[in-house]
Amino acid sequence: MSEFYKKENSNIHRGIYKLSHNATNNYEKVRETIKEYINCEKNDNIIFTNGSTYGLNVVCKMMIEEIIKKEEDEIYLSYMEHHSNIIPWQEYINKEKKGRIKYVPLNKSGYINIKKLISNMNINTKVISICHASNVIGNIQNIEKIIKKIKNVYPHIIIIIDASQSFAHIKYDIKKMKKNKSCPDILITSGHKFCASLGTGFIFINKELSSKYKFKPLLYGSNIITNVSKYKSKFVTSLSGLLETGTQNIPGILSMGISLEFLKKINWNYVYQYEMYLYDLFIYYMNKYMKNHFVQLPNLNLSYKKENINYKSHMQTHPPVHKYNDEQNFTNDHNITQSKQTKSIHSQHDTFKIYTHDTRKYGLKKIGILPLWSNTFSSFDLVTFLDFKNICIRAGHHCASLLHKYYLKVPDTSRISIYFYNTPQEIKYLAQQIASTSFMLNEMKNEK
């Protein structure tokens, strides 16, 4: 990005001078890089956006009038959705008095009940828009199975996948998905989720869908026109031309290309194993530091069993990406004892609990996201004190109010997010500080 501003700064699709020509070529190369990365076809559409919120709004507004025409037309969402995948649909339905929202049935572990979903659908079901992975509990839905089942029974249903949380953890192969009849019609993600710049993202739109419907631009003006007369204008026909209106975030979009070139080199099976190792390591340390204070969220069918994890065996099979400077210290970490600070506070109070949520089952995957909740103190208090320890985790409903209200049944959570650049040392430090801060907050409450 710095290099662009220093040496290549120019607008695209405008000037005929060399600087503009080079900027345009580099901008369009990112589109080709994305197509290559997700292995889609040449005629499939890639539209640049400033992120998933914008992308989901664009998708809703450009197509909803073409698809939702009657009051009985149905849009399926899930309780796990980000507000950006709920509110645009609500606003149209409430304003136009057309269509209705229905919610995908989930099992107790937070996975879509596919059989029940199919039985609930009918000829009036027009759209299903769901996330591939939850931004709160991290569950990865089996979207290929879901898409294939739906398309086999109701091929007319448009399937939209919000890949904001999953894209950085899962390698997509669009051609393979098409061959298996399990390809979404639309897929949306944000660039900053996969190591690119803030304010970037893209939409994939299957060429079969774009050839079937006449989509409208969201904004008018700029480069979307082919002719402007006094009372009427004509527009370009390409979706990228219609939807990428105005001056784009060119350096940010270039950063997506650079990020994807880096991610191409990654062994994704190894990354997943490493993330789950860190995930398990966090739970291991939390159980060590908090003992009976660290439990699962109540009333949920959870599969995590700490005795099933053999850490020494796991480490031999999947060594960490980041080596300890002292290998002996790394080995010793698996036989850790509580710190004096934690132990002394722990012995004073046994009245509170901190809950987690882990729903892995055989064949069902998660990404490295883990929410915590306490029945004693606020999630906001926890993350505020952790900030003093240079730990950045988020508190609140994470723009997923329905998930907290109807599924987790708690007002808010503190969310831990793990990625391949995190280290075992950081995970240990995180667990230590969460434990000591939790005991401190509980002690403060008891002193009131």
C-alpha positions as CSV (number, residue, x, y, z in Angstrom):
1,M,0.0,0.0,0.0
2,S,2.8,2.4,0.9
3,E,4.5,1.6,-2.5
4,F,1.3,2.4,-4.3
5,Y,1.0,5.8,-2.7
6,K,4.6,6.6,-3.2
7,K,5.0,5.5,-6.9
8,E,1.8,4.3,-8.5
9,N,-1.0,6.5,-7.1
10,S,-3.6,7.0,-9.8
11,N,-7.3,6.3,-10.4
12,I,-8.4,3.3,-12.5
13,H,-10.5,2.9,-15.6
14,R,-10.1,6.6,-16.3
15,G,-6.9,8.0,-17.7
16,I,-5.0,6.8,-20.8
17,Y,-1.7,7.7,-19.3
18,K,0.8,5.0,-18.1
19,L,0.2,5.6,-14.4
20,S,-3.5,5.0,-14.7
21,H,-3.0,2.1,-17.1
22,N,-0.7,0.4,-14.6
23,A,-3.1,1.0,-11.7
24,T,-6.0,-0.5,-13.7
25,N,-4.0,-3.6,-14.7
26,N,-2.9,-4.2,-11.1
27,Y,-6.4,-3.7,-9.8
28,E,-7.8,-6.2,-12.3
29,K,-5.0,-8.7,-11.5
30,V,-6.4,-8.9,-8.0
31,R,-9.8,-10.0,-9.5
32,E,-7.9,-12.8,-11.4
33,T,-5.9,-13.7,-8.2
34,I,-9.2,-14.2,-6.3
35,K,-10.6,-16.3,-9.1
36,E,-7.5,-18.4,-9.1
37,Y,-7.5,-18.7,-5.3
38,I,-11.1,-19.9,-5.1
39,N,-10.7,-21.8,-8.4
40,C,-13.8,-20.4,-10.0
41,E,-14.6,-20.1,-13.7
42,K,-13.5,-17.2,-15.9
43,N,-17.1,-16.0,-16.4
44,D,-18.0,-16.1,-12.7
45,N,-18.3,-12.6,-11.2
46,I,-16.0,-11.1,-8.6
47,I,-17.1,-7.7,-7.3
48,F,-14.9,-5.7,-4.9
49,T,-16.5,-4.2,-1.8
50,N,-15.4,-2.4,1.4
51,G,-16.3,-5.4,3.5
52,S,-19.0,-8.0,4.2
53,T,-21.5,-5.6,5.7
54,Y,-21.6,-3.6,2.4
55,G,-21.5,-6.8,0.4
56,L,-24.5,-8.3,2.1
57,N,-26.4,-5.1,1.7
58,V,-25.5,-4.9,-2.0
59,V,-26.6,-8.5,-2.6
60,C,-29.9,-7.9,-0.8
61,K,-30.7,-4.6,-2.5
62,M,-29.6,-5.5,-6.0
63,M,-31.7,-8.7,-6.2
64,I,-34.5,-8.7,-3.7
65,E,-37.1,-6.9,-5.9
66,E,-36.4,-9.5,-8.6
67,I,-36.9,-12.4,-6.2
68,I,-39.2,-11.4,-3.3
69,K,-42.5,-10.4,-5.0
70,K,-45.2,-11.8,-2.8
71,E,-46.1,-11.8,0.9
72,E,-45.7,-15.5,1.1
73,D,-42.2,-15.6,-0.4
74,E,-39.7,-16.9,2.2
75,I,-36.2,-15.9,3.2
76,Y,-34.3,-18.4,5.5
77,L,-31.7,-17.0,7.9
78,S,-30.2,-18.5,11.0
79,Y,-29.9,-17.4,14.6
80,M,-26.1,-17.3,14.2
81,E,-26.1,-14.6,11.6
82,H,-24.3,-11.3,11.9
83,H,-26.7,-8.3,12.0
84,S,-25.6,-7.5,8.5
85,N,-27.2,-10.6,7.2
86,I,-30.5,-10.0,9.0
87,I,-31.3,-6.3,9.0
88,P,-31.2,-5.6,5.2
89,W,-33.8,-8.4,4.7
90,Q,-36.0,-7.1,7.6
91,E,-35.9,-3.6,6.3
92,Y,-37.1,-4.6,2.8
93,I,-39.9,-6.8,4.1
94,N,-41.1,-4.2,6.6
95,K,-41.1,-1.5,4.0
96,E,-42.5,-3.3,1.0
97,K,-44.8,-5.7,2.9
98,K,-43.5,-8.5,0.8
99,G,-41.9,-11.7,1.9
100,R,-41.3,-13.2,5.3
101,I,-38.2,-14.3,7.3
102,K,-37.9,-17.8,8.7
103,Y,-35.1,-19.2,10.8
104,V,-33.1,-22.3,10.1
105,P,-33.5,-25.0,12.7
106,L,-30.4,-25.7,14.7
107,N,-29.6,-28.7,16.9
108,K,-28.3,-28.2,20.5
109,S,-24.7,-28.1,19.3
110,G,-25.4,-25.2,17.0
111,Y,-25.3,-27.0,13.7
112,I,-28.1,-26.8,11.1
113,N,-30.6,-29.6,11.1
114,I,-30.5,-30.3,7.4
115,K,-33.4,-32.8,7.3
116,K,-35.7,-30.5,9.3
117,L,-34.7,-27.5,7.1
118,I,-35.6,-29.3,3.9
119,S,-38.9,-30.4,5.3
120,N,-39.7,-26.8,6.3
121,M,-39.0,-25.4,2.8
122,N,-41.4,-25.2,0.0
123,I,-41.9,-23.7,-3.4
124,N,-42.3,-20.2,-1.8
125,T,-38.8,-20.4,-0.3
126,K,-36.7,-18.1,-2.5
127,V,-33.5,-17.4,-0.6
128,I,-31.4,-18.9,2.2
129,S,-28.6,-16.7,3.5
130,I,-26.4,-18.2,6.2
131,C,-22.9,-17.9,7.5
132,H,-20.4,-20.7,6.9
133,A,-18.9,-20.2,10.3
134,S,-20.3,-18.4,13.4
135,N,-18.4,-15.3,14.5
136,V,-19.3,-16.1,18.1
137,I,-19.2,-19.9,18.6
138,G,-17.0,-20.8,15.6
139,N,-19.1,-23.7,14.3
140,I,-18.3,-24.6,10.7
141,Q,-21.5,-25.6,8.9
142,N,-21.3,-28.4,6.3
143,I,-22.4,-26.0,3.6
144,E,-21.6,-28.3,0.7
145,K,-24.0,-30.9,2.1
146,I,-26.6,-28.3,2.9
147,I,-26.4,-26.7,-0.6
148,K,-26.5,-30.1,-2.4
149,K,-29.6,-31.2,-0.4
150,I,-31.4,-28.0,-1.0
151,K,-30.6,-27.8,-4.7
152,N,-31.7,-31.4,-5.2
153,V,-35.2,-30.7,-3.9
154,Y,-35.6,-26.9,-4.7
155,P,-33.1,-25.9,-7.4
156,H,-34.8,-22.4,-7.7
157,I,-33.7,-21.4,-4.2
158,I,-30.8,-18.8,-4.2
159,I,-28.1,-19.8,-1.6
160,I,-26.0,-17.0,-0.1
161,I,-23.0,-17.9,2.0
162,D,-21.4,-15.3,4.4
163,A,-17.8,-16.5,4.4
164,S,-16.5,-13.6,6.6
165,Q,-15.3,-15.9,9.4
166,S,-14.5,-19.0,7.4
167,F,-12.5,-17.6,4.4
168,A,-9.3,-17.3,6.4
169,H,-9.5,-20.8,7.7
170,I,-11.0,-22.8,4.8
171,K,-9.8,-23.2,1.2
172,Y,-12.7,-22.9,-1.3
173,D,-12.7,-24.7,-4.6
174,I,-15.6,-23.4,-6.6
175,K,-15.1,-25.7,-9.6
176,K,-15.1,-28.7,-7.4
177,M,-18.3,-27.5,-5.6
178,K,-20.0,-26.9,-9.0
179,K,-19.0,-30.4,-10.1
180,N,-20.5,-31.8,-6.8
181,K,-23.6,-29.6,-7.2
182,S,-22.8,-28.0,-3.9
183,C,-21.8,-24.5,-5.0
184,P,-23.4,-21.4,-3.5
185,D,-24.9,-18.9,-5.8
186,I,-23.3,-16.0,-3.9
187,L,-20.3,-15.9,-1.4
188,I,-19.3,-12.9,0.5
189,T,-16.2,-12.1,2.6
190,S,-14.1,-9.3,4.1
191,G,-10.5,-8.7,3.2
192,H,-9.3,-7.8,6.7
193,K,-10.4,-11.3,7.9
194,F,-7.7,-12.9,5.7
195,C,-4.8,-10.5,6.5
196,A,-5.6,-7.8,3.9
197,S,-6.4,-4.2,4.6
198,L,-9.4,-2.8,6.5
199,G,-12.2,-1.6,4.2
200,T,-11.9,-4.3,1.6
201,G,-13.8,-7.5,0.6
202,F,-15.4,-9.1,-2.4
203,I,-18.6,-10.9,-3.6
204,F,-18.5,-14.0,-5.7
205,I,-21.6,-14.4,-7.9
206,N,-22.1,-17.6,-9.8
207,K,-22.3,-16.9,-13.6
208,E,-25.5,-19.1,-13.7
209,L,-27.2,-16.7,-11.3
210,S,-26.0,-13.5,-13.0
211,S,-27.3,-14.8,-16.4
212,K,-30.7,-15.6,-15.0
213,Y,-31.5,-12.3,-13.2
214,K,-31.2,-8.6,-14.2
215,F,-29.5,-7.0,-11.2
216,K,-29.8,-3.3,-10.5
217,P,-26.9,-1.1,-9.4
218,L,-26.9,0.1,-5.8
219,L,-25.4,3.5,-6.6
220,Y,-25.6,5.6,-9.8
221,G,-23.0,7.7,-11.6
222,S,-19.3,7.5,-12.2
223,N,-18.0,4.6,-14.4
224,I,-21.3,2.6,-14.6
225,I,-22.6,4.5,-17.6
226,T,-22.1,3.9,-21.3
227,N,-24.2,6.9,-22.4
228,V,-25.9,9.8,-20.7
229,S,-28.6,11.9,-22.4
230,K,-30.8,14.7,-21.1
231,Y,-33.5,12.4,-19.7
232,K,-32.2,8.8,-19.8
233,S,-28.9,7.0,-19.3
234,K,-27.5,3.6,-20.3
235,F,-25.4,1.4,-18.1
236,V,-22.7,-1.2,-18.5
237,T,-23.8,-4.8,-18.4
238,S,-21.0,-6.4,-16.3
239,L,-21.8,-6.8,-12.6
240,S,-18.4,-5.5,-11.5
241,G,-19.0,-2.4,-13.6
242,L,-22.5,-1.9,-12.2
243,L,-21.5,-2.4,-8.5
244,E,-18.1,-0.9,-8.2
245,T,-19.3,2.7,-8.5
246,G,-17.0,5.6,-7.8
247,T,-13.4,5.8,-6.8
248,Q,-12.4,2.5,-5.3
249,N,-10.1,1.7,-2.3
250,I,-7.3,0.8,-4.8
251,P,-4.4,0.2,-2.4
252,G,-6.7,-1.8,-0.1
253,I,-7.8,-4.0,-3.0
254,L,-4.2,-4.5,-4.0
255,S,-3.5,-5.7,-0.5
256,M,-6.1,-8.5,-1.0
257,G,-4.1,-9.8,-3.9
258,I,-0.8,-9.7,-1.9
259,S,-2.5,-11.5,1.0
260,L,-3.9,-14.2,-1.2
261,E,-0.5,-14.8,-2.8
262,F,0.8,-15.4,0.7
263,L,-2.1,-17.7,1.7
264,K,-1.7,-19.8,-1.5
265,K,1.5,-21.1,0.0
266,I,-0.1,-22.3,3.2
267,N,-0.9,-26.0,4.0
268,W,-4.5,-25.5,5.2
269,N,-4.8,-28.9,6.8
270,Y,-1.8,-28.1,9.0
271,V,-3.2,-24.6,9.8
272,Y,-6.5,-26.2,11.0
273,Q,-4.6,-28.7,13.1
274,Y,-2.5,-26.0,14.6
275,E,-5.4,-23.7,15.4
276,M,-7.2,-26.6,17.1
277,Y,-4.1,-27.4,19.0
278,L,-4.0,-23.9,20.4
279,Y,-7.7,-24.1,21.0
280,D,-7.3,-27.3,23.0
281,L,-4.2,-25.8,24.8
282,F,-6.3,-22.9,25.9
283,I,-9.0,-25.2,27.4
284,Y,-6.2,-27.2,29.0
285,Y,-4.7,-24.2,30.7
286,M,-8.0,-22.8,31.8
287,N,-8.9,-26.1,33.4
288,K,-5.5,-26.1,35.1
289,Y,-5.7,-22.5,36.4
290,M,-9.4,-22.4,37.2
291,K,-10.2,-26.0,38.0
292,N,-13.9,-26.4,38.8
293,H,-14.6,-22.7,38.0
294,F,-14.2,-23.4,34.2
295,V,-17.2,-25.2,32.9
296,Q,-19.5,-25.5,29.8
297,L,-22.4,-23.2,29.2
298,P,-25.5,-24.9,30.8
299,N,-28.3,-26.6,28.9
300,L,-26.2,-27.4,25.8
301,N,-25.3,-30.7,24.3
302,L,-21.5,-30.3,24.3
303,S,-18.9,-32.8,23.2
304,Y,-15.7,-31.6,24.7
305,K,-14.0,-34.1,27.0
306,K,-10.7,-32.9,28.4
307,E,-9.6,-36.5,29.1
308,N,-9.7,-37.2,25.3
309,I,-6.9,-34.9,24.5
310,N,-3.4,-36.3,24.6
311,Y,-1.2,-33.2,24.3
312,K,2.2,-34.9,24.2
313,S,1.0,-37.2,21.4
314,H,-0.7,-34.2,19.6
315,M,2.5,-32.2,19.7
316,Q,4.6,-35.0,18.3
317,T,2.1,-35.3,15.4
318,H,1.5,-31.5,14.9
319,P,4.5,-29.5,16.2
320,P,3.8,-25.8,16.6
321,V,4.5,-23.2,13.9
322,H,6.3,-21.0,16.4
323,K,9.2,-22.7,18.2
324,Y,9.9,-21.9,21.9
325,N,13.4,-20.6,22.4
326,D,13.8,-23.1,25.2
327,E,12.4,-26.5,24.1
328,Q,12.5,-27.8,27.6
329,N,10.2,-25.0,28.8
330,F,7.7,-26.0,26.0
331,T,7.7,-29.6,27.3
332,N,7.3,-28.5,30.9
333,D,4.2,-26.4,29.9
334,H,2.2,-29.5,29.7
335,N,2.8,-30.3,33.4
336,I,2.2,-26.7,34.7
337,T,1.0,-25.9,38.1
338,Q,-1.1,-22.9,39.2
339,S,0.7,-19.7,39.7
340,K,0.9,-18.5,43.4
341,Q,-1.3,-15.5,42.6
342,T,-4.0,-17.6,41.0
343,K,-3.8,-20.3,43.7
344,S,-4.0,-17.9,46.6
345,I,-7.1,-16.2,45.2
346,H,-8.7,-19.4,44.2
347,S,-8.6,-20.8,47.7
348,Q,-10.6,-17.8,49.1
349,H,-13.7,-18.0,46.9
350,D,-15.5,-20.9,45.3
351,T,-18.7,-19.1,44.3
352,F,-18.5,-18.2,40.6
353,K,-18.0,-19.9,37.3
354,I,-16.7,-18.9,33.9
355,Y,-18.3,-20.8,31.0
356,T,-17.1,-21.7,27.6
357,H,-18.7,-23.3,24.5
358,D,-17.1,-26.0,22.5
359,T,-19.2,-28.2,20.3
360,R,-16.8,-30.3,18.2
361,K,-18.0,-33.7,17.2
362,Y,-16.5,-36.2,14.8
363,G,-16.7,-34.7,11.3
364,L,-17.9,-31.3,12.5
365,K,-15.3,-28.6,12.6
366,K,-14.8,-25.3,14.2
367,I,-12.6,-22.3,13.6
368,G,-10.5,-20.8,16.4
369,I,-13.2,-18.8,18.1
370,L,-14.2,-19.4,21.7
371,P,-16.7,-17.4,23.7
372,L,-16.6,-17.0,27.5
373,W,-19.3,-15.9,29.9
374,S,-19.4,-15.5,33.7
375,N,-22.5,-15.7,35.9
376,T,-20.8,-13.3,38.3
377,F,-19.1,-10.4,36.4
378,S,-19.6,-8.5,33.2
379,S,-17.7,-9.6,30.0
380,F,-16.9,-5.9,29.6
381,D,-15.2,-5.8,32.9
382,L,-13.1,-8.8,32.0
383,V,-11.9,-7.4,28.7
384,T,-11.2,-4.0,30.3
385,F,-8.8,-5.4,32.8
386,L,-7.3,-7.7,30.2
387,D,-6.5,-4.6,28.2
388,F,-4.2,-3.5,31.0
389,K,-2.3,-6.7,30.3
390,N,-2.0,-5.9,26.6
391,I,-4.6,-8.6,25.7
392,C,-7.2,-7.6,23.1
393,I,-10.4,-9.6,23.1
394,R,-13.9,-8.4,22.4
395,A,-16.9,-8.2,24.7
396,G,-20.6,-7.9,23.9
397,H,-23.0,-9.6,21.5
398,H,-20.5,-9.3,18.6
399,C,-23.3,-8.1,16.2
400,A,-25.0,-11.5,16.8
401,S,-27.8,-10.6,19.3
402,L,-30.1,-13.4,18.2
403,L,-27.5,-16.1,18.9
404,H,-27.0,-14.8,22.4
405,K,-30.7,-14.3,23.1
406,Y,-32.2,-17.5,21.6
407,Y,-29.3,-20.0,21.6
408,L,-26.7,-19.2,24.2
409,K,-29.3,-17.5,26.4
410,V,-26.7,-15.1,27.9
411,P,-26.6,-11.3,27.4
412,D,-23.0,-11.1,26.2
413,T,-19.8,-13.0,25.9
414,S,-16.0,-12.3,25.8
415,R,-14.7,-13.7,22.5
416,I,-11.3,-15.2,22.0
417,S,-10.1,-15.5,18.4
418,I,-7.1,-17.7,17.5
419,Y,-5.2,-17.7,14.2
420,F,-2.0,-19.2,12.8
421,Y,0.1,-16.3,13.9
422,N,-0.7,-16.9,17.6
423,T,1.8,-18.9,19.7
424,P,1.5,-21.4,22.6
425,Q,3.2,-18.8,24.8
426,E,0.4,-16.3,24.1
427,I,-2.2,-18.9,24.8
428,K,-0.7,-19.7,28.1
429,Y,-0.4,-16.0,29.1
430,L,-4.0,-15.4,28.0
431,A,-5.4,-18.3,30.2
432,Q,-3.3,-17.1,33.1
433,Q,-4.5,-13.5,32.9
434,I,-8.2,-14.5,32.3
435,A,-8.0,-16.8,35.4
436,S,-6.3,-14.2,37.7
437,T,-8.6,-11.4,36.4
438,S,-11.7,-13.5,36.9
439,F,-10.7,-14.3,40.5
440,M,-10.0,-10.6,41.1
441,L,-13.3,-9.5,39.7
442,N,-15.2,-12.0,41.8
443,E,-13.3,-10.9,44.9
444,M,-14.1,-7.3,44.2
445,K,-17.8,-8.2,44.0
446,N,-17.7,-10.1,47.3
447,E,-16.2,-7.1,49.0
448,K,-19.1,-4.8,48.1
